[in-house]
Amino acid sequence: MNFDLNIFVPATVSTEKTDVSLVFVPNSFQSGKDALSVLIAKALKSGDLIAKAGQVLDVYRPLGFAATHVVLVHIADGSHGDIRKGVSAAMAAVKSSKPKHVSLNFLLQPNAQGLRAALTCLAESTYMYQTTKSDAQGRSITQVSVAVPDDKLLEAVFKRAVAAVNGIELAKEWGNRPANYATPTHLAGVAKALAKFAHIKVEILGPKEVDKLGMGAFQAVAKGSDEPLRFIELRYQGAAKTEAPVVLVGKGITFDSGGISIKPAAEMDEMKYDMCGAASVLGVFRALAELQPEINVVGLIASCENLPGSRALKPGDVVTSMSGQTIEVLNTDAEGRLVLCDALTYAERFKPKAVLDIATLTGACVIALGGVRSGFFSTNENLSKALLSASESSLDLCWPMPLDDEYAEGLKTSFADVANVAGRAGGAVTAAKFLQRFTSKYPWAHLDVAGTAWKSGAAKGATGRPVGLLLDFLLNYAAEGAVV
């Protein structure tokens, strides 16, 4: 979709030639003499438009208007939640008409979150996966025009929101692809394609290079599959080379059967989503390419499959990580932390300002927080504050989780430096405690997005989270100059 931002003038809405003209009507609406105001006033007075958030009235070819559909959308107080309700209801009402050009008209100046909510919800409501469908019919909308009373005040917010939408959709696309269409080699191809943008460089490491680096934990997970592993390094350089980067580390398990500790068959197909952390890193770099902020960012993706082949990692095996620490693998289904720990060690070479890893790591985090907030773990107070702030501004929510030392007791073993699991209790926390062992050289945070990266059931599909959260975190860092 293409987006443009304009000044809202009530008198010109009636002359706008568009397939759908969405008009956001707040509680504070006051009628004027222009055609739009008269239409709204009549709709409210008659009760055809109910003065309640999320209520819509689709008027087909109203007299005096050039638009095919004028959809009046009540947004009550104009909160981002009310705007999301309104956009969702409006797009459901006009979906069958397959509009190509949609305009969003704000009678009242929205705040940053309101504008962002409108664009992200419009994108979510109209997204259609089509890559592996024989009769694929994609999104009909090609142009979105946004009109607000003061476009200059929201220009930067608008650009950020559009970039976030594009990044989120890249992450959703690759999250949704089945594992045979999204192998580690495919992900490496996506990364290479991003190198066409200014200030982005990409390096792909294969099995030989990974072996030379001593990434024994990562290699061990990949052994059961015929698909070759890929270690992907992306660099965005928007600032001086001397400026320390923020490093994003994405878990890229393109299919997770559990390995020898195999998962139950029910819903195992959803384990194609186990690379959503990696997809979010790719999505963030797509957004950075569009915005070109003055920061340095490194993206690291450790990608492979976790399958129960004849060479697969076995419960009880001991592997040696890149850091030199040995790990007893008690459960091969706790493989994400094994690939991440080597990537976290690799991150040290960049002398980073901060490192964030993003992973669909534990079902325990889903039990703790459901699908509303991602869990995050960090002992750095400033980093935690920055993540929470970015979560609120991006509407991509997260929540702080504990890292008390006592949680690491269950990771002790007589046969290696550390075990890869510590029992069922507090599983999300003990997984984070495992990763923490490999992060002593820099400020670090871990995002567990197992509950938020995709939806199950009738609405099954990748969400593109936490691209929005990560993008705001990075751009806030660019504006403030520091996060730790």
C-alpha positions, 0 to 999 in steps of 0.5 A: 500500500502507498500512503500520503498525509494531507490537511483535512478540510471538511468542505473538500471531502465531498469532492474527493474521488475515492472508493471509501472515505472513512470519516472519524466522528468524535463526541465533540463533533459540532455541525457546520454548513458543509455537506459532510457536517450536514450528513453527520448531523442528520445521521446522529439525529436520526440514530442511524449513526449511534454515538458509541465507539466502533459504530459505523454507518456506510452510506453508498454514493451519498448525494453530493459526494464523489466517493463511492462509500462514505463511512461515518465512524464514531470514535467517542473520545478518540482514544487509540482503542476507540479508533481501532474499534472504528477502523476494524468495523468500517473495513469489515463493512466495505470489505466485499466492495474491494476498494482500491483507494481508501481515505481516512479523515480525522475531524479532530486532530488525533494524537500519535497513538491514535494515528498509529492505531488507525494505520496499523489496524487498517493494515491488519484488517486488510492483510491477506496471506497468498504466497502458497495459494493457487487462487491467491487474491491479495489485498485490494487496497493500493492507496491510503490517504490520511487527512488531519487538521494539522499535518505538520504536527504529525508528519514524523509520527506518520512516517514512523507508522508507515515504516512500522506497517511495512516492517510488520507486514514483512515479518508477518509474511515470513512468519506465515509461510510454511517451513518448506517455503521459509527455510534458513536459506530462504531467510538468508535470501530475505536478508540479502534483499534488504542489502539493496537499501542504503546503509544496510550490509549483510553477511551470511555464514554457513556450516563451515564458518559457524564451525570455525567460530566454535558455535557448538550449541547452535550446530548441535540443534541443526544436526538432525536436519538436512537443511543447512543452518544459516547465521545471518548478520545485518548491519545498519549504519546511520551514524559514525562508525565509532558509535556503538550499535544496538544489537538485535538477536532473533531466534530463527528456528524455521520449524521446531518438532522438539527434536528427540524430545518430540512435541505432541502432534496436535497443533505442531504445524504452528511450530513454523512460527518458531522463527518469528523472532528472526522475522521481527529482526528482518521487519525492523531492518525493513523499517530502518531502511525506510526511515534512515535514522542516525543510529547503528543497529546490528541484527543477528539471526541464528537459523536452523530446523530442530528435527529428530534425525539420526544425527540429532541431539539427544537428551543427556548430550553435552555440547560446548557453546561459543563462550566455552561453557558446556551445556547438558541438554536435558530436553532437546525441545529447549533448543531456542536458548541453545542457538541464542546463547551462541549468537549472544556470545557473537554479539560481544565483538560489536562492543554494543550499547545494548543487546536485545534478543527476541524469541518465541522461547517458552510456553510458560510465558504464554501461560503467564501473560497470554497473548496481550503482552510480551514478557521481557527480562532485564536487570538494567533499569534504564533498558527496562524503562526504555522498553516499557516506554516504547511498548506504550508508544508503539501499542505493542505491549510488554511486561517486566518479568523477574530475574532473581538469582534463585531461579537459576538453581534448577539449572545446576547439573553434575555433568556440565557447567549448566543444564538447558532446562530447570523443570516446569515451574517458572519456565520462562524465567529459568530460560531467561536465567540460562541466557543471562549467563552469556550476556555479562559483557553488555546491557541485555534484555530478553523478549519472550514473544511466544504468546504474541508473535502469532494467533491460533484458532480461526484467526491463525496467523503471524502478528508481526510483533514485536516489530513496532516495539523494537522500532520505537525503542531504536528511534527513541534511542536515536532521539535521546542518544542513549538507552543505558 
